[in-house]
Amino acid sequence: MQHSPGFVALVESIRPLVTEVTHDELNAIASVLLIDVREDHEWAQGRLPNAVHLGRGIIERDIERLYPDTEQTIVLYCGGGHRSVMAAHHLNKMGYSQVKSLVGGYKGAVAAGLNVVTE
Ligand SMILES: O=S(=O)([O-])[S-]
């Protein structure tokens, strides 16, 4: 999907404030909470192994109740690495100090031939 210029500009203005990790870096993290922030229908079509689903629409509302450890390493991913930057920035502002965004997101994993779960 081609993103609109205003959305891309917004994401790019926030990206420098967020730590990003590659798929290789993600795999090297010993203990990580991997959160898929995409929409329900995207999650249903396929996801990364060991991910949990907490969509962009509810993640700020529900994260403290579900995952209260603000020191836990958390990696967020979306479809292509834009929405997860936004969500990571918000979680940082909520006190989650070890939140990262996955470069390339789910589409990047598929393009790289990495394992995904589709059932
Ligand atoms: O396309 S996106 O998931 O990076 S917003």
The ligand as an SDF file (V2000), in Angstrom:
LIG
                    3D

  5  4  0  0  0  0  0  0  0  0999 V2000
    2.2780   -0.2970    6.2300 O   0  0  0  0  0  0  0  0  0  0  0  0
    2.5860   -0.1950    7.6730 S   0  0  0  0  0  0  0  0  0  0  0  0
    2.1130   -1.4140    8.3580 O   0  0  0  0  0  0  0  0  0  0  0  0
    4.0240   -0.0140    7.8440 O   0  0  0  0  0  0  0  0  0  0  0  0
    1.6630    1.2850    8.3290 S   0  0  0  0  0  0  0  0  0  0  0  0
  1  2  2  0
  2  3  2  0
  2  4  1  0
  2  5  1  0
M  CHG  2   4  -1   5  -1
M  END
$$$$
